[in-house]
């Protein structure tokens, strides 16, 4: 089952992303920032956020 275009991507509820935002100097936050550099899901999440602002 694929998500609908209006549903939030998995990054919206990701525990690692939330932890990285709470503790930006942690090892997990550095891992998260590295991960977002190549993750296609992160790009979809960013596009989804931009669409929500319109």
C-alpha positions in Angstrom: 0.0 0.0 0.0 1.6 3.3 -1.1 0.9 6.6 0.7 -1.5 9.0 -0.9 -0.1 12.4 -2.1 -1.8 14.2 0.7 -0.6 11.9 3.5 2.6 13.0 5.3 5.8 11.1 4.4 7.4 8.7 7.0 9.9 11.4 8.0 7.1 13.4 9.6 6.8 10.8 12.3 10.4 9.6 12.4 11.7 9.1 15.9 15.4 9.7 14.8 14.5 13.0 13.2 12.6 14.2 16.3 15.5 13.2 18.6 18.0 14.9 16.3 16.0 18.1 16.5 15.9 18.0 20.3 19.6 17.2 20.6 21.4 18.7 17.6 24.9 18.1 19.0 24.4 14.4 19.5 25.9 11.6 17.5 22.4 10.6 16.3 21.9 14.2 15.0 25.1 14.0 13.0 24.0 10.6 11.6 20.6 12.1 10.7 22.2 15.1 8.9 24.4 12.7 6.9 21.4 10.6 6.1 19.4 13.5 4.8 22.1 14.2 2.2 21.2 11.2 0.1 17.8 10.0 1.3 15.1 10.3 -1.3 12.4 10.1 1.4 13.8 13.3 3.0 13.5 15.1 -0.4 9.9 14.0 -0.6 9.3 15.2 2.9 10.8 18.6 2.1 8.6 18.9 -1.0 5.6 17.8 1.0 6.3 20.6 3.6 6.7 23.2 0.9 3.3 22.1 -0.6 1.7 22.3 2.8 2.8 26.0 3.2 1.0 27.0 -0.1 
